[in-house]
């Protein structure tokens, strides 16, 4: 039975991805900082573990408990939208600690077993901001672009050992808890000097021409996890696909 470990399963992409793999008959190890069993169906093919990707001891414990992992999906992430000038360095470090270094730490923890088996796939979930730059997202874009560059290099490095690395690039998903979860972090990041600049940007966000749904991301992760070719990039959602085609 194939096993997938997914980070950040408390909502949105991670939760839908866990459900999707379960429906496909896989053994799913769903992780989140504070486990909520009611989110997932009772099943002998689902294990729910507490995981904080910013804490090395938490990562080590989960990887040990998980046993052999066929696919690692690095989905855990936090967001921040605002003027870079107004973003405290502590906030920047918080975003990179989860989005970038958390992803890297999970990879380092799982690579040895995959390398020894000469099999396995790592799927890193980034964002469509890596496909096209957008304003008021410099910190978030930086954290996700770092993962994209890291993954491209890692794909070459691990390919020699039969281990695949993939990138899933979701578009704008207003149905997720991105804004709600990051509300406190983003408080005050649009100072008065940026108000006129920011207004039309937020108005455009409120009426997007195309959006990404969690199921789009789950299906893209599924395709990436089962792809045996050298394809690295998997855009998820109509808006992300359009940006990828333009790129």
Secondary structure, DSSP 8 states (H G I E B T S, - for coil): --EEEES--SSHHHHHHHHHHHHTT-EEEEEESS--GGGS---TTEEEEE--TT-HHHHHHHHHHH-S-SEEEE-------S-GGGS-HHHHHHHHIIIIIHHHHHHHHHHHHHHHHT--EEEEE--GGGTS--TT-HHHHHHHHHHHHHHHHHHHHHHTTT-EEEEEEE---TTSSHHHHTHHHHTT-S-HHHHHHHHHHHHHHHT-SS---HHHHHHHHHHHHT--SS--EEEESHHHHHHHHH-
